[in-house]
Amino acid sequence: PIMDNAILQELYDYYKEDPSLSQSELIISMLTRIQEAVGYVSKDVQEEVARLAGVNRGYVAAIIKNLPHLHAQAFRHEIRVCISDRCKARGGSDLLKKLQELLKIKPGQVTKDGVFLLNTEYCMHNCMHGPNLKIDGRIYENVQISQLPQLLEQLRH
């Protein structure tokens, strides 16, 4: 495994020494460090973190699901679709539907080949130029459905 149990034990012991951290804060701190080191938090690592912290894996998985900077799977590119009212009115909902169809995933999921993570974001503060996509942190303005296949193909290579 990329993160062996000895390293996880060391991380846990380090954060356990801080009396100001609640159990949830300790787990979040550990997961964040793991994410920074490896890029995602695998199911095996989630299980070990849960065992060390004395909670069930579902609790750790829920933390990962609810914190956008944490990911349970590896991926190369994150695509975020703006779902604010203005972007929706300009075709954002259609972009999201087409991406789901092309990638065969729903928001929060990673493609089978591990290339794309699809997410939504409420307002990218670029309303005048919607609908907007954010790919790996870069905003793409006035994105048209017809552009999606070519954009995805470019990102794959």
Secondary structure, DSSP 8 states (H G I E B T S, - for coil): --S-HHHHHHHHHHHHT-TT--HHHHHHHHHHHHHHHHSS--HHHHHHHHHHHTS-HHHHHHHHHH-TT--SS--SEEEEEE-SHHHHHTTHHHHHHHHHHHHT--TT-B-TTS-EEEEEES--S-GGG-S-EEETTEEE-S--GGGHHHHHHHHH-
